[in-house]
Amino acid sequence: MTIKLLVVGKTDVSLLEKIIEDYRKRLQFYIKFEIEIIPDLKNTKNISQEEQKNKEGVLLLKQIAHNDLLILLDEKGKEYTSMEFASYLQKIMNTGTKQCIFVIGGPYGFSEKVYQRANSTCSLSKMTFSHQIVRLFFVEQLYRAFTILNNEPYHHQ
């Protein structure tokens, strides 16, 4: 299985990029993991939030095949403990899914079409974080989940 993190906009904080890259490299030991960046929209000051979500949604949906499992990282999504998230990933892998795509949307969230296409939503917290920080939190939790599944000492109970 491949796990892909699909994000809107690049990270402009080099320290975050380095830490995210470190976790990306660690994850390669367990699973094929990719990060794909959808470029920010230009001239967003002249469009409404809804229009921006819709335009970003079109770009996101172009990157998703009909048989991909799509999970939105959304503040209203289901919350998991690290152990529960590891179990959730194991269930996904057991289904024979070829590609699981987790998505971090733009600053205003997701369009209705993206929500309709999604198979599931997942929340990392009830708090709101910058989209750049969420990337780091997600890749760390993904790494943690694989260490849990492999009975490695990274996670402490």
N, C-alpha and C positions, 0 to 999 in steps of 0.2 A: 504494500500500500504506500501511496505517497500522501503526505500531508503538506498542504500549501497554505501559507498565510498570505492573503490578498489584502492589500492596503491601499488607501487613497492618499497620495502625496508622499514625498520623500521626507526622511528624517534630516533635519538640519543641525542636529547636535552631534558632533563627531564622537564624543564620549559614549553616548547612547548607541551609536552605530557600532562602535568597537565591542561593547558588551553584548549586543544582540548578535553580532557576528561570532563571538565566542560561543554562545549557546547554540547557534546554528551549526557550528562545527561539531560541538558535542553531540547534537542530535543525530548527526550522520552515522554515528556508531549504532544507533538503534533503528532508524527508519529513514527513508528518503524524505527530506524536508526541504521545501523551497519557500522563498519569500518573493512575491511579485508585487511590484509597485505600479499603481495606476496614476499617471501624472495628475497633478492638481489642475482644476479647470482654470482658464484664464478669464479675466474681466468679470469676476463674480459679484462685484459691487453693483452691477447693472441688472442683476437678476434676483428673483425672490429666493428664499430658502427652499421652498418647495420645488422650484425649477432647478435649483442646484442639485437637490437630492435626486430628481428625475434624470438629469444629465449624467450624474455620477452613476446612477443605477444602470443606465444603458451601457456605460463603459464596463461596469462590474460584470453584468450579465453576459457580455461578449466573451469573457474569460472562463465561463463556466459551461461545461458540457452537460448534456441532458442526464447522464448517468453519474455525475459527480454528487457526492454528499455535501450539501451546503449548510454550514453552521455559522450564524451571525453572532459576532461578539456584540452584545447589546445589553444596556443597563437593565432592561426589563426581562432579560432572559433567565433561564434556570441557573441557580447558583449551586456550586458543588464545593465540597471540601477537596483537598488535594487527593485524598484516597478515593473519593467518589469520582473525581475526574479521571483518575487512572483507570478505574473500573469501566467508566463510560468509553474511554478510548479502546480498551480491550474488547468490549462488546462490538464496537464499530469494526475493529480489525477482524473479529470472528465472523462477521457477515460476508467477508470477501470483497468489501468495497475497494475499488482500485484507487480512487482519489477522494480524499476528504479535504474540503476547502473551508478554512475559517476566514471570516472577513471582518476587517475593521473599516467601517464606513468613514465618510467625510465628517466635517464638523457638525452637521445637522442630522446625522443618522442616515437611515436608509429610505429609499422610495418604497411605495406600496408594492410595486412589481418585484422588488428584491425580497421583501417580506413574504410575498406569495410564493416565490420560487424556493425559499429557504426550507430545509428539512427540519431545522431546529434553531433555537437561540440559546446562547450561553452568556451569563454575566460573570465577570471577574470580581465585581463588587457593586454595591448599591451606590457607592461614591462615583463621581465623575472625574475622569483623568484625561490628560491631554492624549491625543492619538499617538504621539510619539512614545509616551511612557507606557501606554497599553501594549505596544509591541513588545517592549522588554518584559512586562509582566507576563504576557502570554507565552513567549518563548521559554521563559524560566519555568512556568507551570507545566509546559509541555515536556521539558527536560525532566522536571521533578516526577511527572507521571511515569515516564519511562524508567527512571531509577526505581520507582516504587514497584512497577511491574517486573523488574529484574532483581528485586530483593537486594538492592544496593544501598549503602548507608547514607546517601545524601539526605533523605527525608527522615526526620525524627518524630516519633509518636510520643 
